[in-house]
Amino acid sequence: MIRSLAAVGAATLLSSIFVQTPASAAVVTVPNVASLQAAINSAKAGQRILLEDGVHRPGKPIKITKSKIAIAAKNTGRAVFNTSGFEFGAVRGVTIEGFVFNGTSSLSVPAEAYGTRITRTTFNGDKPGASLTVSANDVEVDHNTFSNRTNEGVYLQITGPDGKIAQRTRVHHNYFYNHSYTGLNGGESIRLGYSYKQQLSAYAVIENNLLEKANGDPEAISVKSSGNTVRFNTIRNSKGYIVLRHGHRSTVEGNLLFGSGVRFHGNDHKVFNNYVENTGDRAIVFGKGSETDSGPTSKLHDRPDRVTVAFNTLIGTGAVVDSDTSTYAPKDCVFANNIIKGSSSKFIEMMSGSTVKYEGNIIWGGTAGISSGYRSVDPKLVRDSNGLLRLASGSPAIETSAGTYSYVTRDFDSQSRVGKPDVGADEYNSSAIRRPLTSADVGVNAP
């Protein structure tokens, strides 16, 4: 049967838009942003749309109007946007995968785009605002690379619509690298909330990320909301700390920090199983209190109340644990079952008037700086093949912790703590399984 010229022309047009398969297929590959928009407009749930390699410069944002689809680079890292990008509508379950956002191109997930996943994508260079902004609930941000920013602005901003905050954001296996903004404030790698959202519980989990050269702000991970978990991250070669800047009831667990540390404000936090190794001081900082309790819109520093710092291993010199001096001293806090090792004339230096309960700590290599709640005994730490200091057989830290901390059921390896827990971040075990994250473990090319 001979087809008409009109039919042949239509087939040619379709093949120029969908170069591999028709729009109804599970996978559609398109050559450019115009055909990408057309494929999205006609997409069905479950469809995966691939954009060919190249530098793409859309004159306006590509609108995402269909739910439960995946929009991906055909080859990770080879479909590049230098301007504009994607604009989400009221959609559910959309995945963005494998793109590079260079130049002024960035990405924002609005509140109506529930369940979005951003994965295997690179956000590189300076942007006019945040590189990635998340305002929707149940967003997953994983295996992305954020790199080489020199201007003010954060790599990842988690926020929400007025009066609300994004719920249950999960941020994992990302590589945050080389934020070198030189201003005094505004260059965080991750900002979770804002001061005016501090009373709102976000229930975010930030885990298994690597931050290197996080120097754009003293706060590498800045938490400004309540009810969050920051765990099993690695920070190295950075001036930025994990900082609970505003909010309450957050957990900081099992992080490996080299040259960095943890600082906190607010109430009822738990800081445990962290390994901090500094060449200097300030591994743990009880943040200053400019007011006893911050109001819902205050930007002042909230006094730490009822914060527990337990089962951490802290290596350094000088005041390894201290408090910033301000109007109101830390109140009703606990510092228990930690190992401090290094050299110092005073390891713990707290503001006068602080009420901190000390128990079960081991301090070795200098003067403790406190009158009770510790033993001055060599914890017998040995460096393993991954560079971490762990308990040796026969360490006096083994099964000698004090008090009851029922939530500390595992150590910084995620191995179970059995019997009476050991002092410090490591529960003695001849099989050490934890190592600091490297760039091979995270980001767009990680397994």
C-alpha positions in Angstrom: 0.0 0.0 0.0 1.4 3.4 -1.0 1.2 6.1 1.7 0.2 9.6 0.8 2.9 12.4 0.8 1.0 14.0 3.7 1.3 10.8 5.7 5.0 10.6 4.9 5.5 14.2 6.0 3.6 13.6 9.2 5.8 10.5 10.0 9.0 12.6 9.3 7.8 15.3 11.7 7.0 12.8 14.4 10.4 11.1 14.0 12.1 14.5 14.5 10.3 15.0 17.8 10.4 11.4 19.2 13.6 9.9 17.7 13.2 6.5 19.2 9.7 5.7 20.2 6.2 7.1 20.0 4.7 9.2 22.8 2.7 6.3 24.2 5.9 4.2 24.9 7.4 3.8 28.3 10.6 5.6 27.2 10.7 8.6 24.9 13.9 10.3 23.7 13.8 13.9 22.4 16.5 16.0 20.8 15.7 19.5 22.1 13.7 21.6 24.6 10.9 22.2 22.2 10.3 18.6 21.7 10.8 18.0 25.4 7.9 20.3 26.2 5.7 18.5 23.6 6.6 15.1 25.1 5.7 16.3 28.6 2.4 17.8 27.5 1.4 14.4 26.1 3.0 12.1 28.7 1.2 9.3 30.5 1.9 8.2 34.1 4.9 6.0 34.3 6.6 7.4 31.2 10.3 8.3 31.2 11.3 11.2 28.8 15.0 11.5 27.9 16.7 14.6 26.6 19.6 14.2 24.2 23.1 15.5 25.0 23.9 19.2 24.4 23.9 22.6 25.9 20.2 23.7 26.0 19.1 27.4 26.3 15.3 27.5 26.7 13.9 30.9 26.2 11.3 30.2 28.9 10.9 27.5 31.6 9.9 24.0 30.5 6.5 23.5 32.2 5.9 20.2 34.0 2.1 19.6 34.0 1.9 15.8 34.2 2.3 13.6 37.4 4.2 10.4 37.9 6.7 10.9 35.1 10.5 11.0 34.9 12.3 13.6 33.0 16.0 12.7 32.6 19.1 13.4 30.6 19.8 10.6 28.2 23.3 10.5 29.5 23.9 11.8 33.1 25.8 15.1 33.0 25.5 15.7 29.3 22.3 17.6 29.0 23.1 21.0 30.2 21.0 24.1 31.0 22.7 27.4 31.0 19.6 29.5 31.3 16.1 28.9 32.6 15.1 25.2 33.4 11.9 23.6 34.7 8.7 25.0 36.1 6.5 22.7 38.1 2.7 22.8 38.1 0.4 21.0 40.6 1.9 17.6 40.1 2.8 14.5 42.1 5.6 12.0 41.9 7.8 13.7 39.2 11.5 12.7 39.0 14.2 15.0 37.6 17.4 13.2 36.8 20.8 13.6 35.3 20.8 17.2 34.2 23.4 20.0 34.7 22.3 23.4 35.8 25.1 25.8 34.9 25.2 29.6 34.6 22.1 31.2 36.0 20.0 28.1 35.7 18.6 26.7 38.9 15.6 24.7 40.1 12.7 25.3 42.5 10.2 22.7 43.7 7.0 24.6 44.7 4.6 23.6 47.4 2.1 22.0 45.0 4.7 19.6 43.5 4.4 16.8 46.1 6.7 13.8 46.1 9.2 15.2 43.7 12.6 13.5 43.4 15.7 15.4 42.3 18.5 12.9 41.6 21.9 12.6 39.7 21.8 16.3 38.8 24.6 18.8 39.0 24.1 22.4 40.2 27.3 24.2 39.3 28.5 27.8 39.7 27.0 31.0 40.9 23.2 31.6 40.9 21.0 34.6 41.7 19.4 32.7 44.6 19.5 29.2 45.9 20.8 26.5 43.5 17.9 24.3 44.5 14.8 25.3 46.5 12.4 22.8 48.0 9.0 24.0 49.2 6.9 20.8 48.7 6.3 17.9 51.0 7.9 14.5 50.7 10.7 15.6 48.3 13.8 13.4 47.9 17.1 15.0 47.0 19.7 12.4 46.4 23.0 11.7 44.5 23.3 15.3 43.3 26.5 17.4 43.1 26.5 21.0 44.2 29.7 22.7 43.3 31.9 25.8 42.8 29.8 28.7 44.1 31.4 32.0 45.0 28.5 34.4 45.5 26.0 34.8 48.3 23.2 32.2 48.3 22.9 28.6 49.4 23.2 25.3 47.6 20.0 23.8 49.0 17.2 25.8 50.6 14.3 23.9 52.3 11.4 26.2 52.9 7.6 26.1 52.2 4.7 28.4 51.6 3.8 31.2 54.0 3.0 29.9 57.5 4.2 26.4 56.6 7.4 24.4 56.1 8.2 21.6 53.7 7.6 18.3 55.4 9.6 15.1 55.4 12.4 16.2 53.0 15.0 13.5 52.6 18.5 14.7 51.6 21.0 11.9 51.1 24.2 10.9 49.2 24.8 14.4 47.8 28.2 16.0 47.3 28.4 19.6 48.4 31.7 21.0 47.3 33.6 24.3 47.2 31.3 27.1 48.4 33.8 29.9 48.7 31.6 33.0 49.3 33.6 35.4 51.4 30.8 37.3 53.1 30.0 36.9 56.8 26.6 35.3 56.3 24.5 33.7 53.6 26.7 31.0 52.0 25.4 27.8 53.7 25.5 24.5 51.9 22.2 23.5 53.3 19.7 25.8 55.0 16.8 23.9 56.5 14.1 26.5 57.2 14.3 30.2 58.1 14.4 31.9 61.5 10.7 32.9 61.1 9.8 29.2 60.6 11.7 28.0 63.6 8.7 26.8 65.6 7.5 24.6 62.7 8.5 20.9 62.6 9.9 19.9 59.2 10.7 16.3 60.1 13.6 16.4 57.5 16.4 13.9 57.4 19.8 15.0 56.2 22.0 11.9 56.0 25.0 10.3 54.2 26.1 13.5 52.5 29.7 14.7 52.0 30.5 18.4 52.4 34.0 19.6 51.4 35.3 23.1 51.4 32.0 24.3 52.9 33.5 27.8 53.5 30.7 30.1 52.3 29.4 30.5 55.9 30.3 29.4 59.4 27.2 27.2 59.2 27.6 24.4 56.6 24.3 22.8 57.6 22.1 25.4 59.1 18.9 24.2 60.8 16.2 26.8 61.3 13.2 24.7 62.1 12.2 21.9 64.5 12.0 18.2 64.7 14.8 17.3 62.2 17.5 14.6 62.0 21.1 15.3 60.7 23.0 12.0 60.7 25.9 10.0 59.2 27.3 13.0 57.2 31.0 13.7 56.6 32.3 17.2 56.7 36.0 17.9 56.0 38.3 20.8 55.1 35.5 23.2 56.0 35.0 26.2 58.3 31.2 25.4 58.3 29.7 23.5 61.2 26.5 21.6 61.7 24.5 24.3 63.4 21.0 24.1 65.1 20.6 27.8 64.7 16.9 28.0 65.5 14.2 25.5 66.5 13.8 22.6 68.9 13.9 18.8 69.2 16.4 18.0 66.5 18.9 15.1 66.5 22.5 15.2 65.4 23.8 11.7 65.2 26.8 9.8 63.9 28.4 12.5 61.9 32.2 12.4 61.0 33.6 15.9 61.3 37.2 16.9 60.5 38.1 20.5 61.3 34.4 21.2 61.8 32.0 20.7 64.7 28.5 21.1 66.1 26.9 24.2 67.5 23.4 24.5 68.9 20.7 26.8 70.1 17.2 26.1 71.2 15.7 23.3 73.3 15.5 19.6 73.7 18.1 18.5 71.1 20.1 15.3 71.2 23.7 15.3 70.0 25.2 11.8 70.1 27.5 9.3 68.5 29.4 12.0 66.6 33.1 11.8 65.9 34.9 15.2 65.8 38.6 15.5 65.1 40.0 19.0 65.0 43.5 20.4 64.9 42.2 23.2 67.1 39.3 23.7 69.5 35.5 24.0 69.5 34.3 20.6 68.6 31.0 21.1 70.5 29.7 24.6 71.1 26.8 25.4 73.4 25.5 28.4 71.5 25.1 31.8 73.1 21.8 32.9 74.5 20.7 36.4 73.6 17.2 35.5 74.9 15.8 32.7 77.0 13.4 31.5 74.4 13.0 32.8 70.9 9.7 34.0 69.7 8.3 32.6 66.4 9.9 35.3 64.3 13.0 36.2 66.3 16.4 36.2 64.7 18.2 36.4 68.0 20.2 33.5 69.6 18.0 31.2 71.7 19.6 29.9 74.9 20.2 26.1 74.8 17.8 24.4 77.2 17.7 20.7 78.0 20.1 19.7 75.3 21.9 16.3 75.8 25.4 15.8 74.4 26.3 12.1 74.8 28.5 9.3 73.5 30.6 11.5 71.3 34.4 11.1 70.6 36.0 14.5 70.5 39.7 15.0 69.5 41.4 18.4 69.6 43.3 21.0 71.5 42.2 24.0 73.5 38.6 24.4 74.6 37.2 21.3 72.8 33.8 21.9 74.4 32.7 25.5 75.2 29.8 28.0 75.2 29.6 31.3 73.5 29.4 34.1 76.0 26.2 36.1 76.0 23.4 37.2 78.3 21.9 33.8 79.1 23.9 30.7 80.0 23.0 27.1 78.9 20.3 25.7 81.2 19.5 22.1 82.3 21.8 20.5 79.7 23.6 17.2 79.9 27.1 16.2 78.9 27.6 12.5 79.4 29.7 9.5 78.3 31.9 11.5 75.9 35.6 10.9 75.2 37.8 14.0 75.0 41.4 13.4 74.0 44.1 15.8 72.9 46.1 18.5 74.7 44.7 21.5 76.5 45.0 23.6 79.7 41.2 23.4 79.9 39.1 21.1 77.6 35.7 22.3 78.8 35.1 26.0 79.2 31.5 26.9 79.9 30.0 30.3 80.6 29.6 31.2 84.2 26.1 30.3 85.4 25.7 27.4 83.0 23.7 24.4 84.5 25.1 21.3 82.9 25.0 17.8 84.3 28.3 16.0 83.7 28.5 12.2 84.1 30.5 9.3 82.7 33.0 11.2 80.6 36.6 10.3 79.9 39.1 13.1 79.5 42.7 12.6 78.7 45.7 14.8 77.7 45.0 17.9 79.7 42.9 19.6 82.3 39.2 18.8 82.2 37.9 22.2 83.2 35.1 20.7 85.3 35.2 19.4 88.9 33.3 16.2 88.5 31.5 13.9 86.1 34.6 12.5 84.4 37.6 10.2 84.7 41.1 11.2 83.8 42.2 8.0 82.2 43.7 7.0 78.8 40.8 5.8 76.7 43.3 3.7 74.6 42.2 4.9 71.2 43.9 3.3 68.1 43.6 4.6 64.6 42.0 2.1 62.1 42.8 1.7 58.4 40.2 4.4 57.6 41.9 7.0 59.8 39.3 6.9 62.7 40.3 6.6 66.3 38.5 3.7 67.9 38.5 1.8 71.2 41.3 -0.8 71.6 40.8 -4.0 73.5 41.1 -3.3 77.2 40.0 0.3 76.9 38.6 1.7 80.1 35.7 3.1 78.1 34.3 -0.4 77.4 31.0 -1.0 79.3 31.6 1.9 81.7 29.0 4.5 80.7 26.9 6.2 83.3 23.2 6.9 83.4 20.4 5.7 81.1 20.1 7.0 77.5 17.6 4.7 76.0 17.7 6.2 72.5 21.4 5.4 72.1 20.9 1.9 70.8 23.7 1.9 68.2 27.1 3.5 67.7 28.6 5.6 64.9 29.0 2.4 62.8 25.3 1.7 63.3 26.3 -1.4 65.2 24.2 -2.3 68.2 25.3 -1.2 71.7 25.0 -4.2 73.9 25.0 -4.5 77.7 26.2 -1.3 79.3 27.1 1.0 76.4 30.8 1.9 75.9 31.8 5.6 76.4 32.3 7.6 73.2 31.0 7.2 69.7 32.4 3.7 69.2 31.0 0.5 70.7 34.0 -1.8 70.8 33.9 -4.4 68.1 36.8 -6.1 66.3 35.0 -5.5 63.0 35.0 -1.8 62.3 32.7 -1.0 59.3 32.5 2.8 59.2 34.7 5.0 57.1 34.4 8.7 56.1 32.5 9.3 52.9 34.5 10.2 49.8 33.5 11.8 46.5 33.2 8.2 45.1 30.3 7.5 47.6 28.1 10.5 46.8 27.0 12.7 44.0 26.0 12.0 40.4 28.4 9.1 39.7 28.1 7.2 43.0 26.8 3.6 42.9 
